[in-house]
Amino acid sequence: MLSGQALTTAMGILPHTDLPAAQRLALSLDIPFWPQLPRFRFKEDMYAQFAEHFPGIIVNEGKQSLHFSHERFAQELDEYLEASISPDYFALSEESSAAFNGFLAQDLSSYKMIHGQTVGPISFGLKICDEERKPMIYNDFVREILYDFLHHKITWQYNQLKKVHSTPFVWLDEPGLEMIFNSLSAYTSEVAQVEYGAFLSKLPGPKGVHLCGNPDWSFLLKADIDILSVDAFSWGHILVRYIDEVKEFLRRGKIISWGVIPTLTSELSSETIQSLTARLLDLWKFLNHHGLDDSLIYDRSWLAPSRCCLINGDGTSSINRSFELLQEISRNLKLRFA
C-alpha cells in the first residue's frame, strides 16, 4: 500500500528557465519528480515532449504549434509499427527533456517514492488537431495507435525510474478529462470510459491521474487508479460531495493528492498557512460528517500545489512560495495527526 500521511509532491511542469533551480525545487519535496520546463524550450511543452515519433504529428518550433496530418500518418505508420518493437524507440530524448537524465543521476534512495509524468491520452488526442481542425482522437484507428503509443512511452519511462528507485510511478496529466463529459465532444464519455479503463489496466506500477478541472469524479474514483491528484483549492468542495465514491476509494487504500496551495499570484497573495490549512480541514470535516474519520483521511492523503502555472508575471517567485507553503502545511498536519 502507498504511503500517505501528508507527503508532499507536485505536478511536473515548472516555469523555470534555470535547470539547476528547477531540479532543487523538485527534489525539495517528499516525492520528487523530474521537471518539465516549457519556458526553457518549446519541446518541453507536455504535448510536444511526448509527440516525438508519433506518426503524422508535425511539431513547428517556430510557431510553437503541433498539428496532425492524415497523409503523413499513412506515410509513417509502417515505419512506426516496425520501430515500435524496440522499447528505446519510446525514450525521452535529451532534446525533449533537459532534466530527465539529471534526475536519474541523483541519489534518490532517501525518498519513499519518486514520480515521472506524461501527458494523458485523452488530453493528447483532444489537443492536437488535423487539417480540418478536428481533434485526432476522433479518428478510431488513430486513437488506437495513440493509446498504444503512450502505453509504450509510459512503460519506457517507468522502467528507467525503476532502475534508480524501488517505488516509482508515472502519472498522467489529463486536463482533457474534463472535456469528454461535455455534450459537445464527439469522443463520447461512454466510449472513453471503456477505452481509458483498458489503457489503465496495461500500465506498470502505481497509476496516478492529475487534472486541474472538474470532470466526472465518479468515473475517476471508480477507475483503476491508485493516486488521484486534484485541484482541491478550486474543486475540492465538489469532489467531497461524491461521498460514497470517496469513501470506497480511500478504504481501498488509494491516495488523494489534495492540491490545496494555489499557484496563481493573485490567489496566493490573499492566503496564509492558517487559511489554507483551514480550507483543507473543512473538506475533511465534510467527510468526517459522512463517516470518514481523520485518521483514515490523513493516512490516504498527499499534499500538492493546486496546479502548475506558467502565466504569473513574477516568473518563479509565486511557484517557489507555493512550494514553501506546501511544506509548512505538511509539517503542521504531520504534527497534528501523526
N, C-alpha and C positions, 0 to 999 in steps of 0.2 A: 504494500500500500504506500502511496506517495505521502511524503511529509507535508503537513500544512502549517498550522501554528504561526500565522502571520509572517511567513517567509516573504522576502521582497524579490520582485523581478520586474521586468518591463518588456514592452514590445521592442522589436529590433531596430526600428527606424529612429535615427537621431539627426538633428540639424547641423551637426558639427562638420567643419571642413578640416579640422585638426585631428588626424587619426589617433595619435597617442592620447589626446584628451578624451576622445570618444571611447577608446579602449579602457582607460582608467575608470570612467563613469560606469561602463557596463560591468566591470569587474568589482565595483563597489557594492553590488547587491548580493543577496543570499544565493540567488540563482542567476548567474551571469550569462551573457549571450555575446555573439559576435555582432557588431553594429552594422547596420545598413546606412549608407551615407549618400543620399541622393543629391545633396548640395556639393559634395566632393566631386561627383561626376554623374552625368545622366545615366550611365549604365548601372548605377546602384539604385536607381528607382526600382521599386519592387517588381513592377511589371517588366521593365527592360532587363532586370537582373536575371529573371527566370525564363526569359524568352529565348535565350541562346540555344540554338539547334532545333527550335520548334519549326516544323516545315510550314512555309507560307508566311511567316511573320517578317515584316520589314521594319528594322529599327533605324529611325532617322535621327542621328545625334544632333545634327544642326538645328532641326526644328523641334527637337526633343519630343518626338512622337513615335507611336507604333501603329502599324495597321496590318491587316491580314489580306493576302491575295489568294483567291481560289486557284488562279492559274499557277502561281508559284507553288502552292501547296501540292498540286498534282505533279509538278515537275520534281519536287524534292522528296515526295513521300517514299519512294522506293529506297532512295539513299538513306533516309531516316530509319526505315524499318530494318535495313541491313546493319546500319551502325548501332542501332539500339540494343543489339546483342551484348555490347560491351558496357559494363556499369560506368566506366570512366567517361563515356560519351556524355554523361549527365552531370559531370563535375562542375562546380563553381569555378570559373576561370579567374585568374588574377585580375583581368580587366573588368570583371563583373563584381568582384568583392575585394576591396583593399584590406579588409580586416579579417577575413576568414582564416587564412593560414597563420596569421599572427596570433589569433585566438587559440588555435590548436597548439601553438608552440608554448603557451603559458603553462605554468604548473597549476592545474585546476583541481588537484587532489583534495584540497581542504573544503571544497564546496559539496553540498549534499546532492545537487543536480546541476546540470548545465542545459542550455537550450539553444537551438538554432531556429530558423523560421523560413517560411516560403510563402509566396502569395498563394491563396487558395484557388482551386479550380473554377469555382463559380465566379469569383471576382475577376480572375484572369480572363475567363471566357466572355464575360459581360463587358469588360473594359475595352478589349481590342476588337475593332470593327472592320468589316470587309469593304469592298469597293462601293457597295450600296449603303454603307454606314449601318449595317446590321451586325450586332454582336456575333462573333464567330461561334459562340456556344449554341446558337440557334440551329446550326447545321449538325445533324445527328452523327455523321461519320467523323467530322472534325472534333466534335465533343468527345467521342470515344477515344480518339488519339490524345486529346488534351488530358483526360483523366489518366490515361496510361503514362503519358509523358511526365506529369507531376508526381505520379507514384514513383517512377524511377528517380526523379530529381530528389525527392524526399528520402528515398531509401539510400541513395549515394551519400547524401549529407549526414543522415543518421549514422551510417557505418563509419564515416570519418570521425564524428563526435564520439562514437563508441570506442574508438581506438585510444582516446585520451581520458575517458571518464566512464565509470561503470553504469551511470544512470543519466543518459541524455534523452532529450526529446526534441522534436521539430514541430513547432506549432504553425497552424495555418492562419494567415492574416486574411480575413474574409469580410471586408466591408460590403461586398456584393450580396451576402446572405440576406440582407435587409430587403433587397430589391426583388428577389424571386417570389416573395409573398405579396408583391404588388400586382394587382389585377392586370396591369398594362404589360407585364413581362410575357414574352412568348415562350419562355422556358418555364413551364408551369411548376408550381411547388410540388404537385403530386409526383411528377417525373423526377424532379430534382431530389426529393427526399429518398426515393429508391436508389438513384444513381449515386448520390452522395453517401448513403449508407454502405453501398457496395465498395466505394472508394475507401472509406474509412476503415473498413474491415481488413483491407490489404496492407495498411500502413504499419511499419515496425515501431516498437516502443510505445511509451505512453502517448496518447493522442490529445492534442490541445487545439482549441479554436479560439481565436481572438477576433472581436469586432467592436467597433465603436458605436454602432447604431442600435436600432430597436427591431430585431427580427421576430420570428415566431419562436419565443423562448421554449415553448413546449416541445417543439421539434428538436431543438438543440439539447435540452435537458434529458430527453429520452434517447438521444443518439449515442452511438458507440464512441464516446469521447471520455477522456479522463480529466481534462482540465478545460474549464470554460472561463475565458478572460473577458470581463465585462466593463464597459464604461459606467461604473456604478455612480459616479458623480452626476451623470445626466440621466441614466436609465435604471438605476438600482431600485427606485420606487416601483417600477413596473415589473422588473424581474421577480421581486419577492412576492408579488401577488400570484405568481404561479406556484402557490404554496405546496400543492401535492407533488408537483414535479421536482421542486427544490428539495423537499424532504427526501424523496426517493433517491435523488442524485447524491446528496450528501451521505445518506445512510448506506449507499453502495460504495462508499469510500472515495468518491470523486472530489475534485478540488474546484472551488470557485475562486478565481483571482479577481479581487474587488479593486477595480480601478477608481479609487476614490479621491486621488490627488489630481487636481486639474493641471493642465499644462499651458492653457492659454493665459497670456499675461493679464488680460482683463479679469479673468476669473480668479487667478491665483492671488492677485493683489488684494482681494477682499476676503481672503480666507486665512485662518490660523491653524496651528496644530490642534487647538481645542475645538474649533468649529468643524474641522474635517473629521476628527475622531468622533464628535457627537453625531455627525451626519451618518457615519458608518454604523455606529451603535444603534441609531434609530432604525436602520434597516434590519439589524439583528434583533432588535426589540420586537419588531413586527413578526419576525419568525418565531421568537420566544412565545408570543401570544397564540401562535398556532402550533405549538407543541415541539419546537426545536430548542433545546437548551444551548446556552452559550458555550458549554464545553465541547459539544459536537461541532457547532459552527466554527469556533476558533480552531479546532483540530483539523478542519477541512478547508481552511481559508489561507490564501496568499493575499498580499497587497501589491498594488502596482500604480503607476500613473494612469490617469483615465484614458489617455490616448497618446499617440506620437503627434508631434506638432512641428510643422516646417514654416509656419506663417508669422510667428512672433517677430516683431520689429527689433527685439533686443538680442537677436542671434541665439546664443545658447544659455543666456542668463536665466530665463524662466524655466527651462528644462532642468538646469542644474539645481535651481531652487526646489523644483518639484521632487527631484530625487532626494534632496536633503530632508524635506518634509516627510517623504515616504519612509525613510529610515527612522526618523524620530517617532513617527506614529507607530511603526512596527515595534520599536523598543518599548514604548508605553503599553501597547497591548500585551506584549510578552510578560511585562511586569504584572499586569493586571490579571491575566488569565493563566499563566504557566504555573 
